[in-house]
């Protein structure tokens, strides 16, 4: 008889401990340790039992294989996958409840089913009737979509072997459980083993697979971090479900570029692509208003224009407030400190609010210059030229540092009808300047504010 052993596993990172811990020793999460029963075999591995049938291949003798992409006929989704699904690939899709994951998956099912490919949709959260109701609203009519409301992994694997689908969707991995383990669905061991089993059958039968994952309150995919290491591609749904827009971001992709984004709009008929994100993000932008600046961020390989808004107002509290949305709050605090040190602006008695209009999140430092200019513009109550865009990284010494793909940002500004670009002076070297747009260089904060506010 196998020995039964109890262990405690962290639900956030998968760290194991023989006893319960209030705080995980590895990732520092509180109250994340859960008790699970694991089986330990009595067999002892030895050198004599190691198989000797390993096949070695020289690196230079490995033949490259070409991947055939399966298009979803949704250009924005194909973009984040670098052209579509690869046979046998496993994609992990995470996002908040109600943000549109199941809606998007049904639209993908419709488009793939129209090409005559069989799609198996496994749902552990909804019945077939509930999926049917949503499908009718989305006008799903394909005859090649098969529904399986099931949480047992063994039943799912049996259905895959029986149907032999061309496409597989698991919604969601936290509801799946295998009889080989004693843990409840969603536990670390269940999530890990179910994902491994699904990956094995996807690879062996060349079935493109989407696995939906729940997210924690911090926004990361629930379960052990090894879950993201196992799969081929990891996608995150971003956006406020109370807003109309949605962004799908690639954070891992073994078959293409990472950090690509696809932009969608939620409508009554499902998710619709936004072909021109820059135009969408700038729609409704106020002109000649102090505290508004336009910048250009690079998301993957795509330049996107966005509006940075700032509001500086006298504080009514003992300590000034710093509220930031869409940008790293620590970088904004640094911008305010640089403004005080290099320009003499007394911001200590003023509340400062900085926001990326439209709810977009920008993580790259190229937004620094625009955020700094927007704060200075509102503080001095002087509007920035509405036909100008600003980008560049700001250092602690007040210098404006170069950013990558400056030419692509300028071309996007030209395409959107802007007439002026204020960029780091270091980016001017070797730059091909378009004829119809004015390029100004700034090497420090003083030159930036002189170019922006005069």
C-alpha positions as CSV (number, residue, x, y, z in Angstrom):
1,X,0.0,0.0,0.0
2,X,1.3,3.5,-0.8
3,X,2.1,5.8,2.1
4,X,-0.3,8.7,2.4
5,X,1.5,12.0,3.1
6,X,0.0,15.4,3.9
7,X,1.7,18.5,2.7
8,X,0.9,22.2,2.5
9,X,1.1,24.0,-0.9
10,X,1.0,27.7,-1.6
11,X,-1.8,28.6,-4.0
12,X,0.1,31.5,-5.4
13,X,3.5,30.1,-6.2
14,X,3.3,26.3,-5.6
15,X,5.8,26.3,-2.7
16,X,5.4,23.2,-0.5
17,X,6.0,22.9,3.2
18,X,5.5,20.0,5.7
19,X,3.6,22.3,8.0
20,X,1.2,25.1,7.7
21,X,2.6,28.6,7.4
22,X,0.8,31.9,7.8
23,X,3.0,33.5,5.2
24,X,4.6,31.7,2.3
25,X,8.4,31.5,2.7
26,X,8.8,31.8,-1.1
27,X,6.5,34.5,-2.4
28,X,5.4,36.2,0.8
29,X,1.7,35.7,0.3
30,X,-0.5,35.5,3.5
31,X,-3.0,32.7,4.2
32,X,-2.2,31.0,0.8
33,X,-1.1,27.6,2.2
34,X,-3.7,24.8,1.7
35,X,-3.4,21.2,2.9
36,X,-3.4,18.5,0.3
37,X,-2.9,14.7,0.4
38,X,-0.3,13.3,-1.9
39,X,0.7,9.7,-2.6
40,X,4.3,8.6,-2.2
41,X,5.5,5.5,-4.0
42,X,7.6,2.9,-2.1
43,X,9.7,2.4,-5.2
44,X,13.2,3.7,-4.9
45,X,14.9,5.0,-8.1
46,X,18.4,3.8,-8.8
47,X,20.9,4.1,-11.5
48,X,20.1,0.5,-12.6
49,X,16.5,1.4,-13.3
50,X,17.4,4.4,-15.6
51,X,16.4,3.7,-19.2
52,X,19.2,4.0,-21.8
53,X,17.1,4.6,-24.9
54,X,17.7,8.4,-25.0
55,X,18.2,9.8,-28.5
56,X,20.8,12.6,-28.8
57,X,20.7,15.0,-31.7
58,X,23.3,17.5,-32.7
59,X,22.1,21.1,-32.8
60,X,23.3,21.6,-36.4
61,X,21.5,18.5,-37.6
62,X,18.1,19.6,-36.3
63,X,15.7,20.4,-39.1
64,X,13.5,23.5,-38.8
65,X,9.8,22.8,-39.0
66,X,7.3,25.3,-40.4
67,X,4.3,26.0,-38.3
68,X,1.0,26.3,-40.1
69,X,-1.1,29.0,-38.6
70,X,-4.9,28.6,-38.0
71,X,-6.6,31.9,-38.3
72,X,-9.5,32.9,-36.1
73,X,-10.6,35.4,-38.7
74,X,-10.4,38.0,-35.9
75,X,-7.4,40.1,-36.9
76,X,-6.8,41.7,-33.5
77,X,-6.8,38.3,-31.9
78,X,-4.6,36.8,-34.6
79,X,-2.2,39.7,-34.0
80,X,-1.6,38.8,-30.3
81,X,-1.0,35.2,-31.5
82,X,1.5,36.4,-34.2
83,X,-0.7,35.2,-37.0
84,X,-3.1,32.6,-35.4
85,X,-3.0,29.3,-33.6
86,X,-0.3,26.7,-34.1
87,X,-1.2,23.0,-34.2
88,X,-0.8,21.4,-30.8
89,X,-0.2,24.8,-29.1
90,X,-1.7,25.4,-25.6
91,X,-2.9,29.0,-24.9
92,X,-3.7,30.2,-21.4
93,X,-6.3,33.1,-21.3
94,X,-6.8,35.0,-18.1
95,X,-9.1,37.8,-17.1
96,X,-11.5,39.2,-14.6
97,X,-15.0,37.7,-14.3
98,X,-17.4,39.3,-16.8
99,X,-14.7,41.0,-18.9
100,X,-15.7,39.0,-22.1
101,X,-13.6,35.8,-22.1
102,X,-16.5,33.4,-22.9
103,X,-17.9,35.8,-25.4
104,X,-14.7,36.0,-27.3
105,X,-14.3,32.2,-27.2
106,X,-17.8,31.6,-28.7
107,X,-16.9,34.1,-31.5
108,X,-13.7,32.1,-32.2
109,X,-15.7,28.9,-32.2
110,X,-18.1,30.3,-34.8
111,X,-15.2,31.4,-37.1
112,X,-13.3,28.2,-36.8
113,X,-16.5,26.1,-37.2
114,X,-17.3,27.9,-40.4
115,X,-14.1,26.5,-42.0
116,X,-15.4,22.9,-41.3
117,X,-13.2,22.2,-38.2
118,X,-14.8,20.5,-35.2
119,X,-14.6,22.5,-32.0
120,X,-15.1,21.0,-28.5
121,X,-16.1,23.5,-25.9
122,X,-15.7,22.1,-22.4
123,X,-17.4,24.2,-19.7
124,X,-17.1,23.5,-16.0
125,X,-19.0,26.6,-15.0
126,X,-22.1,26.8,-17.3
127,X,-24.6,24.3,-18.6
128,X,-25.2,23.7,-22.3
129,X,-28.4,25.8,-22.0
130,X,-26.6,28.8,-20.6
131,X,-24.0,28.6,-23.4
132,X,-26.8,28.3,-26.0
133,X,-28.5,31.5,-24.7
134,X,-25.3,33.5,-25.0
135,X,-24.6,31.9,-28.4
136,X,-28.0,33.0,-29.8
137,X,-27.3,36.6,-28.7
138,X,-23.9,36.4,-30.5
139,X,-25.6,34.7,-33.6
140,X,-23.6,31.5,-33.3
141,X,-24.9,29.2,-36.1
142,X,-22.0,26.7,-36.8
143,X,-22.9,23.0,-36.9
144,X,-19.3,22.0,-35.9
145,X,-19.5,23.3,-32.3
146,X,-19.8,20.6,-29.6
147,X,-20.6,21.4,-26.0
148,X,-19.5,19.4,-23.0
149,X,-20.5,20.7,-19.5
150,X,-18.1,18.6,-17.4
151,X,-15.5,18.9,-14.6
152,X,-14.0,15.4,-14.7
153,X,-10.7,15.3,-16.6
154,X,-11.2,11.6,-17.3
155,X,-14.5,12.3,-19.0
156,X,-13.0,15.2,-21.0
157,X,-10.1,13.1,-22.2
158,X,-12.6,10.3,-23.2
159,X,-14.7,12.8,-25.2
160,X,-11.5,14.1,-27.0
161,X,-10.5,10.6,-28.0
162,X,-14.1,9.9,-29.2
163,X,-14.8,13.2,-31.1
164,X,-11.2,13.9,-32.2
165,X,-11.8,17.7,-32.4
166,X,-9.7,20.1,-34.4
167,X,-9.9,22.7,-31.7
168,X,-10.4,22.5,-27.9
169,X,-11.5,25.0,-25.3
170,X,-11.4,24.4,-21.5
171,X,-13.4,26.9,-19.5
172,X,-12.0,26.9,-16.9
173,X,-9.0,25.0,-15.6
174,X,-9.9,25.8,-12.0
175,X,-13.1,23.7,-12.3
176,X,-11.3,20.6,-13.7
177,X,-10.4,17.7,-11.4
178,X,-8.8,14.3,-11.9
179,X,-9.7,11.2,-9.9
180,X,-6.1,10.3,-9.5
181,X,-5.7,13.1,-6.9
182,X,-7.7,13.8,-3.7
183,X,-7.6,17.6,-3.8
184,X,-10.6,19.7,-4.6
185,X,-10.9,21.5,-8.0
186,X,-8.8,24.6,-8.2
187,X,-6.1,23.3,-5.8
188,X,-2.5,23.6,-6.8
189,X,-2.0,19.9,-7.5
190,X,-5.3,19.6,-9.4
191,X,-4.6,22.6,-11.6
192,X,-1.0,21.4,-12.3
193,X,-1.9,17.8,-13.1
194,X,-5.0,18.7,-15.3
195,X,-3.0,21.2,-17.3
196,X,-0.2,18.6,-17.8
197,X,-2.7,16.0,-19.0
198,X,-4.4,18.4,-21.4
199,X,-1.1,19.6,-22.8
200,X,0.0,16.0,-23.4
201,X,-3.1,15.2,-25.4
202,X,-3.0,18.5,-27.3
203,X,0.6,17.8,-28.3
204,X,0.1,14.2,-29.2
205,X,-3.0,14.9,-31.3
206,X,-2.0,18.3,-32.6
207,X,-5.1,20.0,-31.2
208,X,-4.8,23.8,-30.7
209,X,-6.2,24.4,-27.1
210,X,-7.3,27.4,-25.2
211,X,-7.4,27.1,-21.4
212,X,-9.2,29.8,-19.4
213,X,-7.7,30.7,-16.1
214,X,-9.3,32.6,-13.2
215,X,-7.4,35.6,-11.9
216,X,-6.7,36.7,-8.3
217,X,-7.6,40.1,-6.9
218,X,-4.1,41.3,-7.8
219,X,-4.9,40.5,-11.5
220,X,-2.5,37.5,-11.9
221,X,-3.7,34.1,-13.0
222,X,-4.8,32.0,-10.1
223,X,-2.9,28.8,-9.3
224,X,0.8,28.0,-9.2
225,X,3.2,30.0,-11.4
226,X,4.2,26.8,-13.0
227,X,0.9,26.9,-14.9
228,X,2.2,29.8,-17.0
229,X,5.5,27.9,-17.6
230,X,3.8,24.8,-18.9
231,X,1.7,26.4,-21.6
232,X,3.0,27.8,-24.9
233,X,1.2,31.2,-24.8
234,X,-0.2,33.4,-22.0
235,X,-2.8,36.0,-22.8
236,X,-4.3,38.6,-20.4
237,X,-7.6,40.4,-20.8
238,X,-7.3,44.0,-19.6
239,X,-9.8,46.8,-19.1
240,X,-12.6,47.8,-16.8
241,X,-15.7,45.7,-17.4
242,X,-17.7,48.9,-16.9
243,X,-15.9,50.5,-19.8
244,X,-16.5,49.6,-23.5
245,X,-13.0,48.8,-24.5
246,X,-11.0,45.6,-23.9
247,X,-7.3,44.8,-24.5
248,X,-5.8,41.4,-24.9
249,X,-2.1,41.4,-24.1
250,X,0.5,38.7,-24.9
251,X,2.9,38.1,-22.0
252,X,4.4,34.8,-23.3
253,X,4.5,33.3,-26.7
254,X,6.8,30.5,-27.8
255,X,5.7,30.9,-31.4
256,X,5.9,34.7,-31.8
257,X,6.4,38.1,-30.3
258,X,5.5,39.0,-26.7
259,X,3.7,42.0,-25.4
260,X,1.6,42.4,-28.5
261,X,-1.9,43.7,-27.9
262,X,-5.3,43.4,-29.5
263,X,-7.9,46.1,-28.9
264,X,-11.7,45.4,-28.8
265,X,-14.9,47.1,-28.0
266,X,-17.7,45.3,-26.1
267,X,-21.0,45.7,-27.8
268,X,-24.4,43.9,-27.6
269,X,-23.3,41.6,-30.4
270,X,-20.0,40.6,-28.8
271,X,-16.5,41.9,-29.1
272,X,-15.7,44.0,-32.1
273,X,-12.2,44.8,-33.3
274,X,-10.8,48.3,-33.1
275,X,-8.7,48.7,-36.2
276,X,-7.3,52.1,-35.3
277,X,-6.5,52.2,-31.5
278,X,-4.9,55.6,-31.7
279,X,-8.0,57.2,-33.1
280,X,-10.1,55.4,-30.5
281,X,-7.9,56.5,-27.5
282,X,-7.9,60.1,-28.7
283,X,-11.6,60.4,-29.4
284,X,-13.3,63.1,-27.3
285,X,-9.9,64.7,-26.4
286,X,-10.3,68.3,-25.3
287,X,-8.3,70.8,-27.3
288,X,-6.4,73.8,-25.9
289,X,-6.9,72.6,-22.3
290,X,-4.2,72.9,-19.7
291,X,-3.0,69.5,-18.4
292,X,-3.5,67.5,-21.6
293,X,-0.6,66.0,-23.6
294,X,-0.5,63.4,-26.3
295,X,2.2,60.7,-26.2
296,X,3.0,57.6,-28.3
297,X,3.6,54.2,-26.6
298,X,4.9,51.0,-28.3
299,X,2.8,48.0,-27.5
300,X,4.6,45.0,-28.9
301,X,5.3,46.2,-32.5
302,X,2.4,48.7,-32.6
303,X,2.7,52.4,-31.9
304,X,-0.4,53.8,-30.2
305,X,-1.2,57.4,-29.4
306,X,-2.7,58.1,-26.0
307,X,-3.7,61.2,-24.0
308,X,-2.0,61.9,-20.7
309,X,-4.1,64.1,-18.4
310,X,-3.0,65.9,-15.3
311,X,-4.8,68.0,-12.7
312,X,-2.9,70.0,-10.1
313,X,-4.9,71.7,-7.4
314,X,-4.4,73.2,-3.9
315,X,-4.6,70.6,-1.2
316,X,-7.1,70.7,1.5
317,X,-5.3,68.2,3.7
318,X,-2.1,68.1,5.6
319,X,-0.3,66.0,3.0
320,X,-0.7,66.4,-0.7
321,X,-2.4,63.5,-2.6
322,X,-0.9,61.7,-5.5
323,X,-3.5,59.8,-7.5
324,X,-2.3,58.0,-10.6
325,X,-4.2,55.8,-13.1
326,X,-2.7,54.0,-16.1
327,X,1.0,54.8,-15.3
328,X,3.4,53.6,-12.7
329,X,2.8,55.7,-9.6
330,X,6.4,55.6,-8.5
331,X,7.5,57.1,-11.9
332,X,4.9,59.9,-11.5
333,X,6.3,60.7,-8.0
334,X,9.7,60.9,-9.6
335,X,8.5,63.3,-12.3
336,X,7.0,65.6,-9.6
337,X,10.3,65.5,-7.7
338,X,12.3,66.4,-10.8
339,X,9.9,69.3,-11.6
340,X,10.4,70.7,-8.1
341,X,14.2,70.3,-8.2
342,X,14.9,71.5,-11.7
343,X,12.2,74.1,-12.4
344,X,11.4,75.4,-8.9
345,X,7.7,74.5,-9.1
346,X,6.4,74.1,-5.5
347,X,4.2,71.0,-5.8
348,X,4.4,70.0,-2.1
349,X,1.1,71.9,-1.3
350,X,-0.8,70.7,-4.4
351,X,-2.7,67.5,-5.0
352,X,-1.6,65.9,-8.3
353,X,-3.8,63.6,-10.4
354,X,-2.4,61.9,-13.5
355,X,-4.4,59.7,-15.8
356,X,-4.2,57.9,-19.2
357,X,-7.5,58.8,-20.8
358,X,-9.6,55.8,-22.0
359,X,-8.3,53.5,-19.2
360,X,-5.2,52.3,-21.1
361,X,-2.2,51.2,-19.1
362,X,1.3,52.2,-20.2
363,X,4.3,50.6,-18.5
364,X,7.2,51.8,-20.7
365,X,9.1,54.9,-19.6
366,X,8.5,56.8,-22.8
367,X,5.4,58.3,-21.2
368,X,7.6,60.2,-18.7
369,X,8.0,63.4,-20.8
370,X,4.3,63.7,-21.6
371,X,3.3,63.2,-17.9
372,X,5.8,65.8,-16.8
373,X,4.6,68.2,-19.5
374,X,1.0,67.7,-18.6
375,X,1.6,68.4,-14.9
376,X,3.6,71.6,-15.7
377,X,0.9,72.7,-18.2
378,X,-1.9,72.4,-15.6
379,X,0.3,74.0,-12.8
380,X,1.0,77.0,-15.1
381,X,-2.5,77.0,-16.5
382,X,-1.1,77.0,-20.1
383,X,-2.3,74.7,-22.8
384,X,0.1,72.5,-24.8
385,X,-0.2,72.6,-28.6
386,X,-2.9,70.1,-29.5
387,X,-1.1,69.2,-32.7
388,X,2.0,68.1,-30.9
389,X,3.0,64.7,-29.4
390,X,5.6,64.2,-26.7
391,X,7.7,61.2,-25.7
392,X,10.9,60.4,-23.9
393,X,12.2,59.0,-20.7
394,X,13.1,61.4,-17.9
395,X,16.1,60.7,-15.7
396,X,16.7,61.8,-12.1
397,X,19.2,64.5,-13.3
398,X,16.4,66.0,-15.4
399,X,17.8,64.7,-18.7
400,X,15.5,63.4,-21.5
401,X,16.7,60.0,-22.5
402,X,16.2,58.3,-25.9
403,X,13.6,55.6,-26.4
404,X,13.5,52.9,-29.0
405,X,11.5,53.0,-32.3
406,X,11.3,56.8,-32.4
407,X,10.8,56.8,-36.1
408,X,7.8,54.5,-35.8
409,X,6.2,56.8,-33.2
410,X,6.7,59.8,-35.5
411,X,5.2,58.0,-38.5
412,X,2.1,57.1,-36.3
413,X,1.8,60.8,-35.3
414,X,2.0,61.8,-38.9
415,X,-0.6,59.3,-39.9
416,X,-3.0,60.7,-37.3
417,X,-2.5,64.3,-38.6
418,X,-0.2,65.7,-35.9
419,X,2.2,68.5,-37.0
420,X,4.8,68.5,-34.3
421,X,6.9,65.9,-32.3
422,X,8.9,66.8,-29.3
423,X,11.4,64.0,-28.7
424,X,14.7,63.4,-26.9
425,X,17.7,65.1,-28.6
426,X,19.5,61.8,-28.5
427,X,16.9,60.3,-30.8
428,X,17.6,62.9,-33.6
429,X,20.8,61.1,-34.6
430,X,20.2,59.2,-37.8
431,X,16.5,59.9,-37.8
432,X,14.6,60.1,-41.1
433,X,12.5,63.2,-40.7
434,X,9.1,63.3,-42.6
435,X,8.5,66.4,-44.6
436,X,5.1,67.3,-43.2
437,X,5.8,67.1,-39.5
438,X,8.1,69.3,-37.4
439,X,10.6,67.6,-35.1
440,X,12.0,69.3,-32.0
441,X,14.7,67.8,-29.7
442,X,14.9,68.3,-26.0
443,X,17.9,67.2,-23.9
444,X,16.6,68.1,-20.5
445,X,13.5,69.2,-18.6
446,X,14.1,72.9,-19.2
447,X,14.3,72.5,-23.0
448,X,11.2,70.3,-22.9
449,X,9.1,72.9,-21.0
450,X,10.5,75.6,-23.3
451,X,9.4,73.7,-26.4
452,X,6.0,72.7,-24.9
453,X,4.9,75.8,-23.0
454,X,7.1,78.5,-24.6
